[in-house]
Amino acid sequence: MAIARYEPWSLLHQLHRELDRAREGGNGEGSAATAEWAPAVDIKEEPDKFLIEADLPGVKPEEIDITMEDGVLTIKGEKRTEAKTEKEGYKRVERTYGSFHRRFSLPDTANPDAISAKSNHGVLEIVIPKREAVQPKKINVTAAE
């Protein structure tokens, strides 16, 4: 028995691509160079923070949009690349692009006011500090007079 990866949103993404193609003229030309993609993401929990690392090769830091709303962290942007090849009299230029959109639900222990992000050689690192743990408060009971 083969194990298949379950992708509950793949049908919705396919519908979205078909609608985009229809808006662009519906002839399918140029559609091979356009693709939605999901960058690989590593999520790590440490005692004082959460770390998210996303592989975004070719994406400039100013082209990345990160938002936090209602406990959901959203990363989105667009990848654009151009490859030029000149060999034995043949010339070729290919351009590819694709948008990405990733969302992550954060636990209540995450501190949304202190989130930071930096990009280094195609790897986006998002640091989400944890809130200071609320310590239980001891309440003394006194005898009624």
C-alpha positions as CSV (number, residue, x, y, z in Angstrom):
1,M,0.0,0.0,0.0
2,A,1.4,3.4,-1.0
3,I,1.4,6.3,1.4
4,A,0.0,9.5,-0.2
5,R,0.4,13.0,1.2
6,Y,-2.9,14.5,2.2
7,E,-3.3,18.0,0.8
8,P,-6.7,19.3,1.8
9,W,-6.3,22.6,0.0
10,S,-4.8,21.4,-3.3
11,L,-8.2,21.4,-5.1
12,L,-8.8,25.0,-3.9
13,H,-5.4,26.0,-5.1
14,Q,-6.0,24.4,-8.5
15,L,-9.3,26.3,-8.8
16,H,-7.5,29.5,-7.9
17,R,-4.9,28.9,-10.6
18,E,-7.6,28.1,-13.2
19,L,-9.4,31.4,-12.3
20,D,-6.2,33.4,-12.7
21,R,-5.5,31.7,-16.0
22,A,-9.0,32.6,-17.2
23,R,-8.5,36.3,-16.2
24,E,-5.3,36.4,-18.1
25,G,-7.0,35.3,-21.4
26,G,-7.5,31.6,-20.8
27,N,-5.2,30.5,-23.6
28,G,-2.6,29.0,-21.2
29,E,0.3,30.8,-22.8
30,G,2.9,31.7,-20.2
31,S,1.2,29.7,-17.5
32,A,4.1,27.2,-17.4
33,A,6.4,29.9,-16.0
34,T,3.9,30.8,-13.3
35,A,3.5,28.7,-10.2
36,E,2.4,29.1,-6.6
37,W,4.8,27.5,-4.3
38,A,5.2,27.0,-0.6
39,P,8.6,27.6,0.9
40,A,10.1,24.9,3.2
41,V,9.7,26.0,6.8
42,D,11.3,24.7,10.0
43,I,9.6,25.5,13.3
44,K,11.5,25.1,16.6
45,E,10.5,25.7,20.2
46,E,13.0,26.8,22.7
47,P,12.4,27.5,26.4
48,D,12.1,31.3,25.8
49,K,11.0,31.5,22.2
50,F,9.8,30.0,19.0
51,L,11.9,30.1,15.8
52,I,10.5,29.9,12.3
53,E,13.0,29.5,9.4
54,A,11.7,29.7,5.8
55,D,13.7,29.0,2.7
56,L,13.2,31.9,0.3
57,P,16.0,31.9,-2.2
58,G,15.8,34.8,-4.7
59,V,13.3,36.8,-2.6
60,K,14.5,40.2,-1.4
61,P,13.7,41.1,2.2
62,E,11.6,44.1,1.1
63,E,9.4,41.7,-1.0
64,I,8.4,39.7,2.1
65,D,5.2,40.7,4.0
66,I,4.8,39.4,7.5
67,T,1.7,40.2,9.6
68,M,0.3,39.0,12.9
69,E,-3.4,39.2,13.5
70,D,-5.7,37.3,15.9
71,G,-3.0,34.8,16.9
72,V,-2.1,34.0,13.2
73,L,1.3,34.8,11.7
74,T,1.2,35.2,8.0
75,I,4.2,35.2,5.6
76,K,3.6,36.1,2.0
77,G,5.5,37.4,-1.0
78,E,6.5,36.6,-4.5
79,K,9.5,35.0,-6.0
80,R,10.9,36.3,-9.3
81,T,13.9,34.8,-11.1
82,E,15.4,35.3,-14.5
83,A,17.9,32.9,-16.1
84,K,19.9,33.8,-19.2
85,T,21.8,31.2,-21.1
86,E,24.1,31.7,-24.2
87,K,25.7,28.6,-25.6
88,E,26.9,27.6,-29.1
89,G,24.9,30.4,-30.8
90,Y,21.7,29.6,-28.9
91,K,20.2,32.3,-26.7
92,R,17.6,31.7,-24.1
93,V,16.0,33.9,-21.4
94,E,13.5,32.3,-19.0
95,R,11.6,34.2,-16.3
96,T,9.7,32.4,-13.6
97,Y,7.7,33.8,-10.8
98,G,5.3,32.6,-8.1
99,S,3.6,33.9,-5.1
100,F,3.7,32.2,-1.7
101,H,1.5,32.4,1.4
102,R,2.0,30.6,4.6
103,R,0.0,31.0,7.9
104,F,0.8,29.7,11.3
105,S,-1.4,29.7,14.4
106,L,0.6,30.8,17.4
107,P,0.0,29.5,20.9
108,D,-1.2,31.8,23.7
109,T,2.4,31.7,25.2
110,A,3.7,33.7,22.2
111,N,4.3,37.4,22.6
112,P,3.1,39.1,19.4
113,D,4.5,42.5,20.4
114,A,8.1,41.3,20.4
115,I,8.2,39.4,17.1
116,S,11.3,40.1,14.9
117,A,12.4,38.9,11.5
118,K,15.6,39.0,9.4
119,S,16.7,37.6,6.1
120,N,20.1,36.1,5.5
121,H,21.2,34.6,2.2
122,G,17.7,33.4,1.2
123,V,16.7,32.2,4.7
124,L,14.0,34.1,6.6
125,E,14.3,33.8,10.4
126,I,11.4,34.8,12.5
127,V,11.9,35.0,16.3
128,I,8.7,34.9,18.4
129,P,9.5,35.4,22.1
130,K,7.4,33.7,24.7
131,R,5.5,35.7,27.3
132,E,6.9,35.6,30.8
133,A,5.2,32.8,32.7
134,V,2.5,33.9,35.0
135,Q,3.4,32.6,38.5
136,P,0.5,31.5,40.7
137,K,-0.3,33.9,43.4
138,K,-0.7,32.6,47.0
139,I,-3.8,34.1,48.7
140,N,-3.8,33.9,52.4
141,V,-7.1,32.9,54.2
142,T,-7.8,34.8,57.4
143,A,-10.2,33.8,60.2
144,A,-13.3,35.8,60.5
145,E,-13.7,37.7,63.8
